[in-house]
Amino acid sequence: MEEDSSVAALDNVVTEFHTYEDFLDSQITSMDLYYLEDEELARQLVELGYRGSGEVLRREEFETRKAAAEASRLSKRGQRQTLASAGKELKDNFLKALAQREEANRSGLMTSIIFIRDRNALGQEISGYMDYSHRLKTEEFEQYFSGKKRLLPRSTDLSFYNWDTQVSTSNPSANYQVIAENSSGLLFKNKRDRKILNVDPKVSPGDNSTRIPLQSDLYTQVVIYDHTTRRKA
């Protein structure tokens, strides 16, 4: 038990301090600096155990424990992460389709593009293409799956058009570049595998991509484009 408490104390030390130098500095007193007149020498004496009241912890052990603590923190955070769609009663085809793709888009196995055409709060007809994976990572989606809010395209998405005001915008996302000036129409280039995704319904969407039109009670028109990226072996 005594050994366990000692290990726990060391783990607390490495999580408390950002760098090894910060750890050493925490054990240097003003009296040490007064007599030694050299901060670096004071650090060396703490490392060797001649100064300081805390545990003697070498740089290698500090950094090893620091890396282990960070890995543990990330692992616990990943375990705590629950899908936004989990436990929700989803009746609309569109929300069900989003839920089916949520985990794959969060993990990077898939980067789906969502096309929505509908009316905004002002009654204006709008349409646009959204990077589903990117939006999952930048906003809380539980509000959409619970029905508290409707998912609508924004001027900050991959592509946005307001049919009433004629406002049109396009922006790159974390996963896609937008190719707007093209004779083939609007294209999206995946930043990972550099494959082109074509949203023209008259042609193939491209390699590793599929086009899925959906009937929805919530929107005028919905299409999902799924793109799977090939991981390097």
CORVEN-V737887 format. One line per field, one symbol per residue. psi: psi as a letter, one per 20 degrees, with the letter a starting at -180 (. if undefined). burial: 1 if it has 16 or more other ideal C-beta (glycine too) atoms within 10 Angstrom, else 0. A space follows every 50 residues. Layout:
psi=???
burial=???
//
This chain:
psi=hhhghgghghhhghhhpgrhhhgghijprhhghghhkoghhgghhghiji qqiaqoorgghghghggggghgghghhhhhoqphipjqoohqhghghggh igghhhijhqnqpppppaqahijppqqrpqoggghhiiroihhghijhqp oqqriiagqqpohgijppqqqqahiqqpnhnqhiapqpophgjjqpppjo iirqirpkqqpoqqpqihqgppppoppppoqp.
burial=00000000010011001001001100110001000100000110111000 11000010000100110010000000000000011001010101111110 11011100011111111100000001111111111100001101100000 11100011111100000011001011111000000111110000111110 000011001010010101100111111110000
//
